[in-house]
Amino acid sequence: MLGKILNTFGTRLISAILNLLIAVVISRFLGPEGKGEQGLIIATIAYVLVFANLMGGGAIVYLTPRFHYAIIIMPAYLWSVVTGVVFFFVLYYFQLVNSQMVLHICLLSIINAFTSINSSMLIGKEKIKASNLIALVQPLFITISLAIFFLVLRQNTIQSYIISLYVAFGVSFAVSLFFLFKFAGVFRLGVISDYVEIIRKMIRYGVLNQLAHIFQLLSFRMSFYWLEMVYSEAEVGIYSNGTSLVESIWLVSRSISMVQYARISNTSDIKYAQKLTINLTLAAIVASFVLLLVLIFLPPQLFVFVYGSGFADVGRVIQSLAPGVLFFNVALIMGHYFSGIGKYHINTIASFAGLIISVVLFYFMIPSMGMIGAGWATSISYVFTSVIVFLFFIRESEFGIKQFFPTKKELQEVVAGTLKQLTKKNSF
């Protein structure tokens, strides 16, 4: 299991490094304002995708072994298009982003949703390596395209970023189609009753799985729009860089939770699942604490050197978000325990509560404190969400409070296992 966690972490680490490089390039060539506009664009695409996944994501992973992929793909694709069209009018009406970007955001969201559907079906067929390759294609081609536009063609505009997204998303979609047809077989149409059944199941499982993600994403990224309305895109640019850096700490927890989720889903031993969750939560918190200490004490001059002038306050954003990011490891790991045993509603309750706290705190803290207020409000929301998940876990757990702390033997086993995996050849 440790080997799988390290392997997944390695894949995510490469993507994170590429995304950091993208943030650096955009910050240096477009400045705080351009980085802010880019942050709003990518956050809005994420919002569209989370609604598109109401009939996708985890539901498709679950249904793929049970139905032919052609029966799943048609309603999933259609829902993605409908979601994109609806958001086109929503974004125009509420003017959350530059009106010139609305069409691009919706088209890019649809392309990305198609790729996500294909990738989910590959995961459902246990083609994890293919899915990981698809995930790496996007940041890789964005990086290459931006380098060509900014360094070779000298076209330092947000339009260059948009074109780079089209290139990356298009290539990623093509790669996903290649693997899908390679591993899933010949496309064939089903009868009407098949589509009726699959739509019913996709709605049932998709809605249960996605509600928590919707509330969570609203809590995570609503501050971007609030800052832009009250202050400026420059404020969003600085804040988005700080957010991306500090949230990269979750690479550890997300890598752990993916393997944990698969393990818990395939066991009926609740006591084992709970003990595993406790151990993994503690491991994630310790690892995250060490990494956060490094980030917190980075000097402002370093952020100016990396991102360019105007980004000195990135460190203050990181400091405001750090407590919440640390505690949110609890929600990430213990939340996947509840997903693994089918109790999605607990994550939904916790995420909704966190969203309410976010909205109230944003209302008071952003106008008076700016991006630092947004950071502290988000941090408090993370802690609140984590406490709720933890209380649910305590109520259900068969262990006493002492069991939440690892024994000396368990610590030695973890260290020995980690060193063994790290010294293996081709461990990633």
N, C-alpha and C positions, 0 to 999 in steps of 0.2 A: 504493500500500500504506500509506503514511504517513497518507493521508486516512482510510482505514478504521480504522486504529489510533486516531486522534484522535476519530473518530466514536464508536467503541465505548467509548473512555475517557469521553467526555462522558455517555453513557447510564449507565455504571456510577457516574460521579461523582454524578449526581443521586440514584441509589439510595443511595449511601454517605452523602450529606448527610441524606437522610430517615432512614436507620437511626441516624445520630448523633443526630438530633433525638429519635428514639424513646428512645434510651438516656438522653439528658438528662432527658426528661420522666419516665421511669420512676424514674430515680435520685432526682430531686428530690421526687417525690410518694410514692414507696414506700421510699426510703432504701436503704442497703446490703443489708439483708436481703431486701427485695422485689426489688431488682435481681439479687441472687444467685439467688433462686427463678426469676426470669424467664430468667436465663442458663442454668440447668439445663433449663428447659422447652424453650427453643429449641435447645439443644445436643442434647437427646434426640430432638427431631423430626428434626434433621439426621442422627442415627445411623440412625433408622428409614428415612429417605429413601435413604441410601446403600445400604442392603440392598435396598430396593424397586427401586433402579436396577440391580440384578443382571440384570433383564430390561427395562432401559430405558436412559435417558441416551444415551450415544454410540452404542450398538447400534441404537437406534431411528433416529437421524439417518442412519446408514449404510443401514438396511434400507428406509426410507421410499420412496426412489426406485425400489426394486426390487419392492415389494409394495403392494397396495391397503391404505389406512390401516385399513380395517375388520378386515383379517386381523391386523394388528399390535395394534390397540387392545384387543381382547377379552382375549387372554392377558396383556397388560401390566397392564390394570386388575385382572384376577383375581389376578395375583401381588402387586399392591400391597395388595389386601384381605387375602390370606393373610399377607403380611409384617406388616401392622398387627395381625392377630389373634395371631400368634405373639409379637410384642413385648408385647402386652397381658399375657400370662402371664409373660413374661420379666421385665418391669418390676415386676410384683406380687411375683414370687418373690424377686428380688434387692433390692427396695426401694431402687432407685437414685434415685427421686424420690418426692415426696409421693404417697401412695396415692390421694388425691382427684384428682390430676392425670393419672393413668395413662390413663383412658378418653379424656379430652380430647386428650392427646398422640397417642394412636393414631388417633382420628378425624381430627384435624387433619393428621396425617402422610398418611393415605389421600387426603384431599382435595388436599393439596399434591402428592402423587405423581401423581394424575390430571392436574393442571395441568401438571406437568413432562413427562408423556408427550405431552400435546397440543402443548406448546411444542417438544419435540424433533421431533415430526413436521412442525411448521411450519418449523423450521430445515432439516430434511431436504428440504423443498420450496423452500428458499431464501427464505422469507418472514421475513427477519431483523427488519424493522421491527415486524411483528406480535409476534414473540417478545420483542423489547425492551419493547414496550408492556405485555405481560403481566407482565414482570418488574418494571416500575415500579408496576403497580397495587397490589401487596401492601404495600410500605412506605408508599405514599401513603394507602391506606385505613386502615392501622394508625394512622398519624399523626392522621388526621381523627377516627377513632373514639376514640382516647385523649384527644384534646382535648375531645371532647364529654363523655366520662365524667369526666375529671379537672377540667376547668375549668367546665363547665356544670352537670352533674349532681352534682358533688362526691363521686363514688364512687371514692375512692382505694384500690382493692383489687386484688389480683392477678386476681380474677375478671373485673374490667373489661378487663384485658389479654387474658384468654382469649377473652372475647366479641369483642374487637377482632380477634383472630386469625381467629375464625370468619367475621366480616364480610369481612375482607380476602381470606382464602383462598377464600371462596365467590364473591366478585365476580371474583377472578382466574380461577377455574375457569370461570365463566360466559363471561368474555371469551375465554378460550382455546377454548371450545366454539364460540363465534360465529365466530372466525377459522378454526377447523378445518373447519367445515361450509362456510364461504365459499370456502376455497381447495382443499379436498380432495375435494369432490363428494359424491355421494349415498352414504349408508351401505348396504352390502350384505353379506350373510353369504357365507362361503366354504364349500368342502367340507372334510371332516375332514382330508384329506391336506395341504391348505394350512396348516391350523393346526399339524399335526404338524411340518411343515417349518419354519414360522416360529418355533415354540417351540424347536426344536433350534438354529436360528441365533441366536435371542435369548440363549439360555443360553451358547452358544459365545462370541459377541462381547461380551455383557454381562459375563460373569465375568472375561474377560481385561481388559476396560476398567475394571472396578470394584474389583478387588482392591487396586490401588495407592491408590485413593480411600478404601477402607475402612481400610487401615493408616494412611493419612495423617490421616484424621479422628480415629482413635483416639489418635494421637500429639498432635493439636492440642487435643482437648477432654477427654481422660481426666483431666487435672489438675483440671477443674471438680468432678468427683465425689470425687476424692481429697481436695481441699481441704474440701469439704462434710463428708466423713466425719471428717476429723482435726480441723478447726476449726469453721467455721460458714458459713451462707449469706451472711453479711456479707462474709466473706473472699472468697467466690466473686464477689460483686457488684463489689467493688473490682477484683479480678483480671480479670473479664470486660470491664469498661470499658477497662482498660489494653490488654487483648488486642485488642479491637475497634479501638481507635485506631491501634495500631501496625501491625496487619494491613491497615489501610486503605491503607498504603503499597503493597501489592501490586496496587492498582488499575492501576498503570502496567504491571506485568508481565503481569497477567491480560489486559489489553487488547491488549498486544503478542502474547501467546502464542496468543490466539484467531485473529488474522489470520495469524500465523506457521504455525499448525497447518493452516489451510486451504491456504496457499500450498505448504507442503511436501508435503501429501497429493496435490497436483495436479502435482507435478514428478518427473521421473525423474533429474534432475541432482543426484546426491548431493553433489558438491563445492559446488555453488551453495547447497544446503540447509544444509551445514555452515558455510559462510562467513556466510550470512544469520543463522544461529543465534548465531555468535560475536559478530557486530556487535550483534544485538538484546540479547544477554546483557549486554554492556558498557554499552549505552545504559540498560538497566533498572537496573543497579547504580549508575551515576552519578546517575540521577534519584532513585533510592531513598535514596542516601546524603545528598543535599541535603535531602530531605524529612524524613529521620530526624534530622538535625541540629536542625531546627526543633523537632520533638517532644521530643527529649531535654532540651533546655534550657528547656522550659516550666516555670514556677514552680508549686509545690504550691498556692499561693493561687488560681491560675487554675482548677484542677480543682475546688476547693471552691466557687468562684464559679459554675462551670458545672453541676456535678453536685449540689452541696449538701454539707453537713457530713458528715464521715466518709469522704470520697473523696480526701484529701490524698495518699495513697500511690499513686495511679494513676500518677504520674510515675516512681516507683521500679519499678513493674511494666514500664513502657515501656522503661526503661533496661536491665532484665534481659533483655528479649526482643529489643532492637534488633540486637545482633550476629547472632543467628540469622535474624531477618527480612531483614537485608541479604544474607546469604549464600544464603538460600533462593531468591533471584532466579535463581541458577544452576540449581537443581532445577526451577523453574517453566518457564524458557525452554528449557533443554537437554532437560528431560523431555518437552516437547512435540515436540522434534525426533524423539525415539525413538517417540513416539506416531504422528507423521506418517509414519514409515517402517514402521510396524507392529510395532515391537519393544516391546510393552507390558510384557514381563516384566522389562525393566531398571528401569522405574519401580516395579514391584511389589517387586523385590529391594531397591531403595534405601529405599522407604517401610517395608518390613518391618524392615529393619535400624534405621531411625530409631525405629520403635515399640519395639523391644527396648531400645534405649538409653533411651528415655523411661521405660519401666516401671522399669528398674533405678534410674535417677536419681530418679524420683518417690519411690521407696521410701525412699531415704536422705535426700533433700533437703527434701521437703515437711514431714515431722514436725519437723525441726530449724529450717527457715528459713521455713516458711509459704508465702505467695504469691510471695515473692521467690525462694525455692527452686524453686517451680514454674516461674517465669519463666526462671531460669538453666538448669534441666533441659531445658525445651522448646527454649531457644535452642541448647544443645549438640546436641540431637537434630536441629534444622534444619541445623546446620552439617555434622553427620555424614552426613545424607541427601544434602546438596548435594555433598559431597566424593565420595561413591560415584557419583553421576550424572556428575560432572565426569570422574572416572577412566575410566568407560565411554566417555565422549565422546572423551577424549584417545586412548584405545586404538583407536577406530574412525576418528578424524579423519585426513584426508589433509594436514593443515596442520601446520607447525611452531609452536613456542611464540610466535614473533614475530607470527604471524598473529592471535593473540588480542588484539592491541592495534591500534586503528584508526590509519590514516594521517591526515596533516593534510588531505588531499583528502577523505577519507571524512567527517571531522568537519565540514568546511566544507559538504559536501553535505547532511548531516543537519540542521545549523543552518539552512541556506538553505531546505530543504524544509519544516522545521517552521514557520519564519516565514511562508512562503508559504501553508501550510494555515491557520495561525492568523488570517491577515489576510483569508481568504476569507469571504464572506458565507455564513451558514447552514452553516458547516463541521460543526456538530453536528446 
